[in-house]
Amino acid sequence: MPEQKMVIAESAITGAVAKIAEKFPEADRQNMEKGIRHAASLWRATDGTADEFVAFCTESYLGDASEKQAVFVKMSDYFESLFGHFNKITLDLRKNVDLQTGELFPVDHMFAAYSPSAHLNNDFYENKIAFLVALNFPFYSTEEKNERSKEWSDLEWGYARMGDIFSSRAPSELVQNSSKVSAESEAYIAEYNIYMGHLLGKNGETLFPEDMVLLSHWNLRDEIKANYGNAANGLEKQALIYQVMQRIVDQSIPEKVINSGEFNWDPSGNKIYKNDEAIDATPEPDERYQQIINNFKAMKAFDAYNPMLNTAIKRAFSGGMQIPQEEVEALFREFLGSPQLKDVGTIIKNRLGRDLQPWDIWYDGFKSRSSISEEKLNAITRSKYPDARALENDFGSMLQKLGFEKDKAEFIASKITADPARGSGHAWGASMKEEKAHLRTRIPGNGMDYKGYNIAVHEFGHNVEQTISLHEVPYYMMNGVPNTAFTEALAFVFQQRDLQLLDIEDKNPDKEYLETLDIFWSVYEIMGVSLVDMQVWKWMYKHPECTATELKNATLEISKTVWNEYFAPVFGMKDQTILAIYSHMINSPMYLPNYAFGHLIHFQLEEHFKSHPFAAEVERIFALGQLTPAEWMRKAVGTPLSNEPILTAATEAIEHLQ
């Protein structure tokens, strides 16, 4: 267990302050004392006596501004090498579980679960580098950063971000265990495939191609979206997928049909057949919820080592997102309670010519592609991108179509490589300038279908952000964005232009209004999903010893409660559990709210791009680096992040379309 009492007494801290002030009379007293106190909070008895602490501070304080900057630059280079190479090793160790490299063996999962950097922080406490950083580049809370950052230079921002590296001190075994649990959850989700050609409809017929295999939840959701343009049997297909989703959420799905094409499955009656003979349909044993519990316990173990952010919820929001969870939830509830939602629901109902169904949270009919058949889009993307190399070779051309100058487009493209993913599509940044960012998407043997392409364009947006925010920020320590919502925003910006990149022009005069409602409806869906995710984590903190079955029952009730409060008034039905289907709840705990914020940021960026050159502004904005969300929005578009812009625009779109 950690030391609950600070080893360094107040008298030692004031003694260190006095000695350093005497040595450097011109030093910033407030910053110096903050650094000493931060270093003291991390010091343990094993690090030395109080006198040794005072001596270390006196000898290690960088009181000369030019020397401090020189040391900062050197350490930035060291950290770039460390973070970059550890990132490269992690990619190599995960290669077989992440990419389509053939059959997997237990040893592949063992290596994927290993965290090569697990001991790095503890090593740096032992050799005192961590204390050197903490003393000279103290940690600032999000609130402090927001308060002080308006006067900070780029260099001061770099100093603050270096201070973030050693904000807490946890044993390396906890880091290693967290990596192991995370890898196990990733593996569980990466193999959660549904063999669609073996699903049976209400009359025992098959509706999907024999070779169609869809990953939950991503591909199942995207198949629902794809069938809005299918007048023949799209509605029937959507209803069948929805039944599958319900079975996954409540864990009544037969274990034998997960990632298997040996059996035919009737999701409605929940019966499975082999050679037309009914066989045992034993349900999955609540493994979905056991994975969530495993992550919860691994992350909760860090609580005692983070006195300022003493729950995984606080670390995810106040720490990671740099926005307190209470503020996030309040913003989401404000949007989910907005009166415009009923009006948009009515518009969708009229466009569909039927009552809304639960899966219409993913209504895709505001997009241009909804009027183009999936077969036509698949033919285009399969011809254009038969494999990952064809996609990678087109990156430069794609960027030029978006307005990037040829030299810049080629440079960015040269820093991104494409890989065929085993699981869902994702983007993996480089962490060092010498390496490339990785775009992963599913590419079947007959070429990339449209759903895979659409995901790839989304991930390409991530990669472009990762490249710009690594290579063009003022200092390496500022690389990245305030939180993952900001990279999601650029991913959405790119994804919205997927047809443009295929040279398909949208001539609809209502295009701008439809795009507004498309984003608006996406915000609605993902905020509801995010609210469920947050409430589940709150429930687990109240019931830390819960079983998988207890968590399952609680999640079902939470999803129904959120649905009944915010979706039933629009959809006209109660007690739906669809909001609990997202796989992120298992393999990316508390990540979902970033998508919701990403949509809001996306909308404000799109409004900005209407009056500013797209490519040049993407470069400028994403070179701002890792500021706080509030400061980034101020410098990027000149307005704070809020619901108001999209609610106002939605009202205008509703009035126009009605």
C-alpha positions as CSV (number, residue, x, y, z in Angstrom):
1,M,0.0,0.0,0.0
2,P,1.2,3.6,-0.6
3,E,2.4,5.9,2.1
4,Q,-0.7,7.7,3.3
5,K,1.3,10.3,5.2
6,M,3.7,12.6,3.4
7,V,7.2,11.7,4.4
8,I,8.6,15.2,4.0
9,A,7.6,17.5,6.9
10,E,6.6,21.1,6.4
11,S,9.8,22.3,8.1
12,A,11.9,20.5,5.4
13,I,9.8,22.1,2.6
14,T,10.3,25.6,4.0
15,G,13.9,24.9,4.6
16,A,14.3,23.9,0.9
17,V,12.5,27.0,-0.2
18,A,14.8,29.2,1.9
19,K,18.0,27.6,0.6
20,I,17.0,27.8,-3.0
21,A,15.8,31.4,-2.6
22,E,19.2,32.3,-1.1
23,K,20.9,30.5,-4.0
24,F,18.7,32.1,-6.7
25,P,17.2,35.4,-5.3
26,E,15.6,36.2,-8.6
27,A,13.8,33.0,-8.9
28,D,10.0,32.9,-9.2
29,R,9.1,32.1,-5.5
30,Q,5.6,30.8,-6.2
31,N,6.7,28.4,-9.0
32,M,9.7,27.3,-7.0
33,E,7.6,26.4,-3.9
34,K,5.0,24.7,-6.1
35,G,7.8,22.5,-7.5
36,I,9.2,21.7,-4.1
37,R,5.8,20.7,-2.7
38,H,5.0,18.6,-5.7
39,A,8.3,16.7,-5.5
40,A,7.7,16.3,-1.7
41,S,4.3,14.7,-2.4
42,L,6.0,12.0,-4.5
43,W,8.9,11.4,-2.2
44,R,8.9,8.1,-0.1
45,A,11.0,7.0,2.8
46,T,12.9,4.7,0.4
47,D,14.0,7.8,-1.6
48,G,16.0,9.2,1.3
49,T,15.7,11.2,4.4
50,A,14.2,14.7,4.8
51,D,17.7,16.2,4.8
52,E,18.5,14.3,1.6
53,F,15.4,15.7,0.0
54,V,16.4,19.2,0.9
55,A,19.9,18.6,-0.4
56,F,18.4,17.2,-3.7
57,C,16.2,20.2,-4.2
58,T,18.9,22.7,-3.5
59,E,21.3,21.0,-5.9
60,S,18.8,20.2,-8.6
61,Y,16.7,23.4,-8.9
62,L,17.3,25.1,-12.2
63,G,17.3,28.7,-11.2
64,D,18.8,30.1,-14.4
65,A,16.2,30.6,-17.1
66,S,18.5,29.8,-20.0
67,E,19.8,26.7,-18.3
68,K,16.2,25.6,-17.5
69,Q,15.2,26.0,-21.2
70,A,18.3,24.1,-22.4
71,V,17.5,21.2,-20.0
72,F,13.9,21.2,-21.1
73,V,14.9,20.8,-24.7
74,K,17.3,18.0,-23.9
75,M,14.7,16.2,-21.8
76,S,12.1,16.6,-24.5
77,D,14.4,14.8,-26.9
78,Y,15.0,12.0,-24.3
79,F,11.3,11.6,-23.7
80,E,10.5,11.6,-27.4
81,S,12.9,8.7,-27.9
82,L,11.6,6.8,-24.9
83,F,7.9,7.3,-25.7
84,G,8.4,6.8,-29.4
85,H,10.4,3.6,-29.0
86,F,8.2,2.1,-26.4
87,N,5.2,2.9,-28.6
88,K,7.0,1.1,-31.5
89,I,7.7,-1.9,-29.3
90,T,4.1,-2.0,-28.2
91,L,3.0,-1.9,-31.9
92,D,5.3,-4.8,-32.7
93,L,4.1,-6.9,-29.7
94,R,0.5,-6.3,-30.7
95,K,0.9,-6.8,-34.4
96,N,-0.6,-10.3,-34.6
97,V,-3.6,-9.6,-32.4
98,D,-4.4,-6.3,-34.1
99,L,-3.7,-7.2,-37.8
100,Q,-4.8,-9.9,-40.2
101,T,-1.7,-12.0,-39.9
102,G,-3.3,-15.4,-39.7
103,E,-4.1,-17.8,-36.9
104,L,-3.7,-16.6,-33.3
105,F,-2.0,-18.6,-30.6
106,P,-2.0,-18.1,-26.8
107,V,1.5,-16.7,-27.0
108,D,0.3,-13.9,-29.2
109,H,-2.1,-12.7,-26.5
110,M,0.7,-13.1,-23.9
111,F,3.0,-10.7,-25.8
112,A,0.2,-8.3,-26.6
113,A,-0.6,-8.0,-22.8
114,Y,2.9,-7.1,-21.9
115,S,3.6,-3.4,-21.3
116,P,7.3,-2.7,-22.1
117,S,7.1,0.7,-20.4
118,A,5.4,-0.4,-17.2
119,H,8.5,0.1,-15.1
120,L,9.6,3.4,-16.7
121,N,8.0,5.7,-14.1
122,N,9.3,3.8,-11.2
123,D,12.7,3.6,-12.7
124,F,12.7,7.4,-13.0
125,Y,11.7,7.8,-9.4
126,E,14.6,5.5,-8.3
127,N,17.2,7.4,-10.4
128,K,15.7,10.8,-9.3
129,I,14.8,12.0,-12.9
130,A,11.2,12.1,-11.9
131,F,12.0,14.4,-9.0
132,L,14.1,16.6,-11.2
133,V,11.1,17.0,-13.4
134,A,8.6,17.5,-10.6
135,L,10.8,20.1,-8.9
136,N,11.5,22.2,-11.9
137,F,8.4,21.6,-14.0
138,P,5.6,21.2,-11.4
139,F,2.2,19.7,-12.1
140,Y,-0.7,22.1,-12.7
141,S,-4.3,20.9,-12.3
142,T,-6.7,21.6,-15.2
143,E,-8.3,24.4,-13.2
144,E,-4.8,26.0,-12.7
145,K,-4.0,25.6,-16.4
146,N,-7.3,27.3,-17.4
147,E,-6.6,30.1,-15.0
148,R,-3.0,30.8,-15.9
149,S,-2.8,29.7,-19.6
150,K,-4.1,32.9,-21.1
151,E,-0.7,34.5,-20.2
152,W,1.4,31.5,-20.9
153,S,3.9,31.4,-23.8
154,D,4.4,28.2,-25.9
155,L,7.5,27.5,-23.8
156,E,5.5,27.8,-20.6
157,W,2.9,25.4,-22.0
158,G,5.8,23.0,-22.8
159,Y,7.0,23.2,-19.2
160,A,3.5,22.5,-17.9
161,R,3.0,19.5,-20.1
162,M,6.4,18.1,-19.0
163,G,5.0,18.5,-15.5
164,D,2.1,16.2,-16.4
165,I,4.5,13.2,-16.8
166,F,5.0,12.7,-13.1
167,S,1.8,13.7,-11.5
168,S,1.4,10.5,-9.4
169,R,3.3,7.5,-8.4
170,A,1.9,4.0,-8.7
171,P,3.7,0.6,-8.5
172,S,4.8,-0.9,-11.9
173,E,2.9,-4.1,-11.2
174,L,-0.4,-2.1,-11.3
175,V,0.6,-0.7,-14.7
176,Q,1.5,-4.1,-16.0
177,N,-1.7,-5.6,-14.7
178,S,-3.7,-2.8,-16.2
179,S,-2.1,-3.5,-19.6
180,K,-2.8,-7.2,-19.3
181,V,-6.5,-6.7,-18.5
182,S,-6.8,-4.1,-21.3
183,A,-5.2,-6.5,-23.8
184,E,-7.6,-9.3,-22.7
185,S,-10.6,-7.0,-23.2
186,E,-9.2,-6.0,-26.6
187,A,-8.9,-9.6,-27.6
188,Y,-12.4,-10.4,-26.4
189,I,-13.9,-7.7,-28.5
190,A,-11.6,-8.2,-31.6
191,E,-13.0,-11.8,-31.9
192,Y,-16.7,-10.9,-31.2
193,N,-17.9,-11.6,-34.7
194,I,-21.4,-12.5,-35.9
195,Y,-21.6,-14.7,-39.0
196,M,-24.5,-12.9,-40.8
197,G,-25.1,-15.5,-43.5
198,H,-26.1,-17.9,-40.7
199,L,-28.8,-15.7,-39.2
200,L,-32.4,-16.8,-39.8
201,G,-35.2,-14.4,-40.4
202,K,-38.8,-14.8,-39.2
203,N,-39.6,-17.4,-41.8
204,G,-36.3,-19.3,-41.4
205,E,-34.7,-17.6,-44.4
206,T,-31.2,-16.1,-44.6
207,L,-31.1,-12.4,-45.4
208,F,-27.3,-11.7,-45.6
209,P,-24.5,-12.9,-47.8
210,E,-23.0,-16.3,-46.8
211,D,-19.5,-14.7,-46.3
212,M,-20.6,-11.6,-44.4
213,V,-18.9,-11.5,-40.9
214,L,-19.6,-8.4,-38.8
215,L,-17.8,-7.3,-35.6
216,S,-19.9,-6.1,-32.7
217,H,-20.9,-3.4,-32.3
218,W,-19.2,-1.4,-35.0
219,N,-20.0,-3.4,-38.1
220,L,-23.5,-4.4,-36.9
221,R,-24.3,-0.7,-36.4
222,D,-22.9,0.2,-39.8
223,E,-24.9,-2.6,-41.5
224,I,-28.0,-1.0,-40.0
225,K,-26.9,2.3,-41.4
226,A,-26.3,0.8,-44.9
227,N,-29.8,-0.6,-45.1
228,Y,-31.6,2.7,-45.0
229,G,-31.1,2.8,-48.8
230,N,-32.4,-0.7,-49.2
231,A,-36.1,-0.5,-50.2
232,A,-36.4,-4.3,-50.8
233,N,-35.7,-5.8,-47.3
234,G,-33.7,-3.2,-45.5
235,L,-36.2,-2.8,-42.6
236,E,-36.3,-6.6,-42.1
237,K,-32.5,-6.8,-42.0
238,Q,-32.3,-3.9,-39.5
239,A,-34.8,-5.6,-37.2
240,L,-32.8,-8.8,-37.3
241,I,-29.6,-7.0,-36.4
242,Y,-31.4,-5.3,-33.6
243,Q,-32.5,-8.6,-32.2
244,V,-28.8,-9.7,-32.3
245,M,-27.8,-6.6,-30.4
246,Q,-30.4,-7.2,-27.7
247,R,-29.1,-10.7,-27.2
248,I,-25.6,-9.4,-26.9
249,V,-26.5,-6.8,-24.3
250,D,-28.6,-9.1,-22.1
251,Q,-26.1,-12.0,-22.7
252,S,-28.8,-14.4,-23.9
253,I,-26.8,-14.8,-27.1
254,P,-25.8,-18.5,-27.6
255,E,-22.1,-18.8,-26.8
256,K,-21.7,-21.2,-29.8
257,V,-22.6,-18.5,-32.4
258,I,-20.0,-16.0,-31.3
259,N,-17.2,-15.9,-33.9
260,S,-18.5,-19.1,-35.5
261,G,-20.2,-20.0,-38.7
262,E,-20.9,-23.6,-37.7
263,F,-24.5,-23.0,-36.7
264,N,-27.6,-21.3,-38.0
265,W,-29.2,-19.0,-35.5
266,D,-32.7,-17.7,-35.1
267,P,-32.2,-14.6,-32.9
268,S,-36.0,-14.1,-32.5
269,G,-36.6,-17.5,-31.0
270,N,-33.0,-17.7,-29.8
271,K,-32.6,-21.2,-31.2
272,I,-29.6,-22.6,-33.1
273,Y,-29.4,-25.4,-35.6
274,K,-26.8,-27.7,-37.2
275,N,-27.8,-29.5,-40.3
276,D,-31.4,-28.4,-39.6
277,E,-31.4,-30.1,-36.2
278,A,-31.9,-27.9,-33.1
279,I,-29.1,-28.1,-30.6
280,D,-28.2,-26.8,-27.2
281,A,-28.2,-22.9,-27.2
282,T,-26.3,-22.2,-23.9
283,P,-26.0,-18.4,-23.5
284,E,-22.7,-16.6,-23.1
285,P,-21.9,-16.7,-19.3
286,D,-22.0,-12.9,-18.7
287,E,-18.5,-12.6,-20.0
288,R,-19.2,-9.1,-21.5
289,Y,-19.8,-7.8,-18.0
290,Q,-16.9,-9.7,-16.4
291,Q,-14.6,-7.9,-18.8
292,I,-16.0,-4.6,-17.6
293,I,-15.4,-5.6,-13.9
294,N,-11.9,-6.7,-14.7
295,N,-11.1,-3.3,-16.1
296,F,-12.8,-1.6,-13.2
297,K,-10.7,-3.5,-10.6
298,A,-7.5,-2.9,-12.5
299,M,-8.2,0.9,-12.8
300,K,-9.6,1.2,-9.3
301,A,-6.3,-0.1,-7.9
302,F,-4.7,3.2,-8.9
303,D,-7.0,5.2,-6.7
304,A,-4.8,5.2,-3.6
305,Y,-1.9,6.5,-5.6
306,N,-3.7,9.6,-7.0
307,P,-4.6,11.8,-4.1
308,M,-5.9,14.6,-6.3
309,L,-7.7,12.3,-8.8
310,N,-8.7,9.5,-6.5
311,T,-11.1,7.6,-8.7
312,A,-10.9,6.2,-12.2
313,I,-13.8,8.5,-13.1
314,K,-12.0,11.6,-12.0
315,R,-8.8,10.5,-13.8
316,A,-10.8,9.9,-17.0
317,F,-12.6,13.3,-17.0
318,S,-10.7,15.9,-14.8
319,G,-7.4,14.2,-15.7
320,G,-7.8,12.8,-19.3
321,M,-10.5,15.0,-20.8
322,Q,-9.5,18.0,-18.6
323,I,-13.2,18.6,-18.0
324,P,-14.9,17.4,-14.7
325,Q,-17.3,14.6,-15.1
326,E,-20.1,16.7,-13.5
327,E,-19.7,19.3,-16.2
328,V,-19.7,16.7,-18.9
329,E,-22.9,15.1,-17.6
330,A,-24.6,18.5,-17.2
331,L,-23.8,19.4,-20.8
332,F,-25.1,16.1,-22.1
333,R,-28.3,16.3,-20.1
334,E,-28.9,19.8,-21.4
335,F,-28.6,18.6,-25.0
336,L,-30.6,15.4,-24.4
337,G,-33.5,17.5,-22.9
338,S,-33.6,20.0,-25.8
339,P,-37.0,20.4,-27.5
340,Q,-35.5,20.2,-31.0
341,L,-35.1,16.5,-30.7
342,K,-38.8,15.8,-31.0
343,D,-38.9,17.9,-34.1
344,V,-36.0,16.1,-35.7
345,G,-37.6,12.8,-34.7
346,T,-40.8,13.8,-36.6
347,I,-38.7,14.7,-39.7
348,I,-37.0,11.3,-39.6
349,K,-40.4,9.6,-39.1
350,N,-41.8,11.4,-42.1
351,R,-38.8,10.7,-44.3
352,L,-39.0,7.0,-43.4
353,G,-42.7,6.8,-43.8
354,R,-43.0,4.7,-40.6
355,D,-42.9,4.9,-36.9
356,L,-39.4,5.2,-35.3
357,Q,-37.7,2.0,-34.2
358,P,-35.0,1.8,-31.5
359,W,-32.2,1.3,-34.1
360,D,-33.1,4.6,-35.7
361,I,-30.8,6.2,-33.2
362,W,-28.4,5.5,-36.1
363,Y,-30.6,6.9,-38.8
364,D,-28.3,7.7,-41.7
365,G,-30.7,9.3,-44.1
366,F,-29.4,12.9,-43.8
367,K,-26.2,11.9,-45.6
368,S,-25.8,12.1,-49.3
369,R,-24.8,8.4,-49.5
370,S,-28.1,7.3,-48.1
371,S,-29.6,7.6,-51.6
372,I,-26.8,5.6,-53.2
373,S,-27.1,1.8,-53.1
374,E,-24.5,0.0,-50.9
375,E,-23.7,-2.2,-53.9
376,K,-22.7,0.8,-56.0
377,L,-20.5,2.2,-53.3
378,N,-19.0,-1.2,-52.6
379,A,-18.1,-1.5,-56.3
380,I,-16.3,1.8,-56.3
381,T,-14.3,1.2,-53.1
382,R,-13.4,-2.4,-53.9
383,S,-12.1,-1.4,-57.3
384,K,-10.2,1.6,-55.9
385,Y,-8.8,-0.1,-52.8
386,P,-8.2,-3.8,-53.3
387,D,-5.7,-3.9,-50.4
388,A,-4.1,-1.7,-47.7
389,R,-1.2,-0.6,-50.0
390,A,-3.6,0.9,-52.5
391,L,-5.2,2.9,-49.8
392,E,-1.9,4.1,-48.4
393,N,-0.7,5.1,-51.9
394,D,-3.8,7.3,-52.3
395,F,-3.3,9.3,-49.1
396,G,-1.5,12.2,-50.8
397,S,-4.1,12.5,-53.5
398,M,-6.9,12.4,-50.9
399,L,-5.3,15.3,-49.0
400,Q,-4.9,17.3,-52.2
401,K,-8.6,16.9,-52.9
402,L,-9.2,18.5,-49.5
403,G,-7.1,21.5,-50.4
404,F,-3.7,20.7,-49.0
405,E,-0.7,21.9,-51.1
406,K,1.1,19.1,-52.9
407,D,4.3,19.3,-50.8
408,K,2.3,19.3,-47.6
409,A,0.0,16.6,-48.7
410,E,2.9,14.4,-49.7
411,F,4.7,15.0,-46.4
412,I,1.7,14.1,-44.2
413,A,1.0,11.1,-46.4
414,S,4.6,9.9,-46.0
415,K,4.1,9.8,-42.2
416,I,1.1,7.5,-42.3
417,T,0.9,3.8,-43.2
418,A,-2.2,1.5,-43.7
419,D,-2.7,-1.9,-42.1
420,P,-5.5,-4.5,-42.6
421,A,-7.1,-4.7,-39.1
422,R,-8.2,-7.9,-37.4
423,G,-10.8,-6.1,-35.3
424,S,-12.4,-2.7,-35.8
425,G,-10.7,0.2,-37.5
426,H,-8.5,2.4,-35.4
427,A,-5.7,4.9,-35.7
428,W,-2.4,4.6,-33.8
429,G,-0.1,7.6,-33.5
430,A,3.7,7.6,-33.9
431,S,4.9,9.3,-30.6
432,M,8.2,10.2,-32.3
433,K,8.9,12.0,-35.6
434,E,11.0,9.2,-37.0
435,E,8.1,6.8,-37.0
436,K,4.8,6.6,-38.9
437,A,1.2,6.8,-37.7
438,H,-0.8,3.6,-38.4
439,L,-4.3,3.5,-40.0
440,R,-6.1,0.2,-39.4
441,T,-9.3,-0.9,-41.1
442,R,-10.9,-4.2,-42.2
443,I,-10.1,-5.1,-45.8
444,P,-11.7,-8.4,-47.0
445,G,-10.1,-10.5,-49.7
446,N,-12.3,-9.0,-52.4
447,G,-11.3,-5.4,-51.5
448,M,-12.4,-2.7,-49.2
449,D,-16.2,-2.4,-49.0
450,Y,-17.8,1.0,-48.4
451,K,-18.2,0.5,-44.6
452,G,-14.6,-0.2,-44.3
453,Y,-13.7,2.8,-46.4
454,N,-15.9,5.1,-44.4
455,I,-14.2,3.9,-41.2
456,A,-10.8,4.3,-43.0
457,V,-11.5,7.9,-43.8
458,H,-12.5,8.5,-40.2
459,E,-9.2,7.0,-39.0
460,F,-7.3,8.9,-41.7
461,G,-8.6,12.1,-40.0
462,H,-7.1,10.8,-36.7
463,N,-3.8,10.1,-38.5
464,V,-3.6,13.6,-40.0
465,E,-4.2,15.1,-36.6
466,Q,-1.6,12.9,-35.1
467,T,0.9,13.9,-37.7
468,I,0.3,17.6,-37.6
469,S,0.2,17.7,-33.8
470,L,3.5,15.8,-33.6
471,H,5.5,17.5,-36.3
472,E,4.2,21.1,-36.2
473,V,3.7,21.9,-32.5
474,P,6.1,24.4,-31.0
475,Y,7.6,21.9,-28.6
476,Y,7.5,18.1,-28.5
477,M,5.9,18.1,-25.0
478,M,2.9,19.9,-26.4
479,N,2.3,17.2,-29.0
480,G,-1.3,16.0,-29.4
481,V,-4.6,17.6,-28.6
482,P,-6.3,18.6,-25.3
483,N,-8.2,15.2,-25.2
484,T,-9.3,12.5,-27.6
485,A,-12.5,14.4,-28.4
486,F,-10.4,16.8,-30.4
487,T,-8.9,14.1,-32.5
488,E,-12.4,12.6,-32.9
489,A,-13.5,16.0,-34.2
490,L,-11.1,16.0,-37.1
491,A,-11.9,12.3,-37.8
492,F,-15.5,13.3,-38.1
493,V,-14.6,16.3,-40.4
494,F,-12.8,13.9,-42.7
495,Q,-15.4,11.2,-42.5
496,Q,-18.1,13.7,-43.6
497,R,-16.1,14.3,-46.8
498,D,-15.8,10.6,-47.7
499,L,-17.9,10.9,-50.9
500,Q,-15.9,14.0,-52.0
501,L,-12.8,11.9,-51.8
502,L,-14.5,9.4,-54.1
503,D,-15.3,12.3,-56.5
504,I,-19.1,11.9,-55.8
505,E,-20.7,15.4,-55.8
506,D,-23.7,16.2,-53.6
507,K,-25.9,18.7,-55.5
508,N,-28.7,18.8,-52.9
509,P,-29.6,22.4,-52.2
510,D,-30.5,21.4,-48.6
511,K,-27.0,19.9,-48.1
512,E,-26.0,22.3,-45.3
513,Y,-29.2,21.8,-43.4
514,L,-29.1,18.0,-43.7
515,E,-25.5,18.0,-42.6
516,T,-26.5,19.9,-39.5
517,L,-29.2,17.5,-38.6
518,D,-26.9,14.5,-39.3
519,I,-24.4,15.8,-36.7
520,F,-27.3,16.8,-34.4
521,W,-28.8,13.2,-34.5
522,S,-25.3,11.7,-34.0
523,V,-24.8,13.8,-30.9
524,Y,-28.1,12.7,-29.6
525,E,-27.3,9.0,-30.0
526,I,-23.7,9.1,-28.6
527,M,-24.6,11.4,-25.6
528,G,-27.2,8.8,-24.6
529,V,-24.7,6.0,-24.9
530,S,-22.1,8.0,-23.0
531,L,-24.5,8.7,-20.2
532,V,-25.1,5.0,-19.8
533,D,-21.3,4.4,-19.7
534,M,-20.8,7.1,-17.0
535,Q,-23.7,5.8,-14.9
536,V,-22.4,2.2,-15.0
537,W,-19.0,3.4,-13.6
538,K,-20.7,5.3,-10.9
539,W,-22.7,2.2,-10.0
540,M,-19.6,0.1,-9.9
541,Y,-18.0,2.5,-7.5
542,K,-21.0,2.1,-5.2
543,H,-20.9,-1.7,-5.6
544,P,-17.2,-2.5,-6.0
545,E,-17.6,-6.3,-5.2
546,C,-20.4,-6.8,-7.7
547,T,-20.7,-10.0,-9.8
548,A,-20.9,-10.0,-13.6
549,T,-24.6,-10.9,-13.3
550,E,-25.3,-8.1,-10.9
551,L,-23.5,-5.7,-13.2
552,K,-25.4,-7.0,-16.2
553,N,-28.8,-6.4,-14.4
554,A,-27.7,-2.9,-13.3
555,T,-26.5,-2.0,-16.8
556,L,-29.8,-3.1,-18.3
557,E,-31.7,-1.0,-15.8
558,I,-29.4,2.0,-16.3
559,S,-29.9,1.8,-20.1
560,K,-33.6,1.6,-19.7
561,T,-33.7,4.6,-17.4
562,V,-31.7,6.8,-19.8
563,W,-33.8,5.6,-22.7
564,N,-37.1,6.3,-20.9
565,E,-36.0,9.8,-19.8
566,Y,-34.5,11.1,-23.1
567,F,-35.4,8.7,-25.9
568,A,-38.9,7.4,-25.2
569,P,-40.5,10.9,-25.6
570,V,-39.0,11.0,-29.2
571,F,-39.4,7.3,-30.1
572,G,-42.7,6.6,-28.5
573,M,-41.6,3.4,-26.7
574,K,-40.0,2.5,-23.4
575,D,-37.5,0.2,-21.7
576,Q,-35.1,-0.3,-24.6
577,T,-31.5,-1.5,-23.9
578,I,-29.8,-0.5,-27.2
579,L,-27.8,2.2,-25.5
580,A,-25.6,-0.5,-23.8
581,I,-24.4,-2.2,-27.0
582,Y,-21.2,-0.2,-27.5
583,S,-18.1,-2.3,-27.4
584,H,-16.1,0.7,-26.0
585,M,-17.7,-0.1,-22.6
586,I,-15.6,-3.2,-22.5
587,N,-12.3,-2.3,-24.2
588,S,-12.2,1.5,-23.9
589,P,-13.7,2.4,-20.5
590,M,-15.2,5.9,-20.3
591,Y,-14.0,6.7,-23.8
592,L,-17.4,7.2,-25.3
593,P,-18.0,10.8,-24.0
594,N,-15.1,11.8,-26.2
595,Y,-17.2,11.0,-29.3
596,A,-20.0,13.3,-28.0
597,F,-17.6,16.1,-27.4
598,G,-16.0,15.3,-30.7
599,H,-19.3,15.9,-32.5
600,L,-19.8,19.3,-30.8
601,I,-16.2,20.3,-31.7
602,H,-16.7,19.0,-35.2
603,F,-19.8,21.1,-35.6
604,Q,-18.0,24.3,-34.4
605,L,-15.1,23.5,-36.7
606,E,-17.4,23.1,-39.7
607,E,-19.0,26.4,-38.9
608,H,-15.5,27.9,-38.8
609,F,-14.4,26.3,-42.1
610,K,-17.4,27.9,-43.9
611,S,-15.5,31.3,-43.8
612,H,-11.9,30.1,-43.6
613,P,-9.7,28.0,-46.0
614,F,-10.1,24.4,-45.0
615,A,-6.6,22.9,-45.3
616,A,-4.7,25.9,-44.0
617,E,-7.0,26.1,-41.0
618,V,-6.7,22.4,-40.2
619,E,-3.0,22.9,-40.2
620,R,-3.1,26.0,-38.0
621,I,-5.6,24.6,-35.5
622,F,-4.1,21.2,-35.0
623,A,-0.6,22.7,-34.6
624,L,-1.9,24.4,-31.4
625,G,-1.0,21.3,-29.5
626,Q,-2.1,20.0,-26.2
627,L,-3.7,23.1,-24.5
628,T,-6.7,22.8,-22.2
629,P,-10.0,22.3,-24.1
630,A,-11.1,25.9,-23.2
631,E,-7.9,27.5,-24.4
632,W,-7.7,25.4,-27.5
633,M,-11.3,26.3,-28.6
634,R,-10.6,30.0,-27.9
635,K,-7.5,30.0,-30.1
636,A,-9.0,27.6,-32.7
637,V,-12.4,29.1,-33.5
638,G,-12.8,32.0,-31.0
639,T,-15.8,30.5,-29.2
640,P,-16.2,28.2,-26.2
641,L,-17.3,24.7,-26.4
642,S,-21.1,24.5,-25.8
643,N,-24.4,23.1,-27.1
644,E,-25.6,26.5,-28.2
645,P,-24.1,26.6,-31.7
646,I,-25.6,23.2,-32.8
647,L,-28.9,23.8,-31.1
648,T,-29.3,27.1,-32.9
649,A,-28.3,25.7,-36.2
650,A,-30.7,22.7,-35.7
651,T,-33.6,25.1,-35.1
652,E,-32.8,26.8,-38.4
653,A,-32.6,23.5,-40.2
654,I,-35.8,22.2,-38.8
655,E,-37.7,25.4,-39.8
656,H,-36.2,25.2,-43.3
657,L,-37.0,21.5,-43.9
658,Q,-40.5,21.7,-42.4
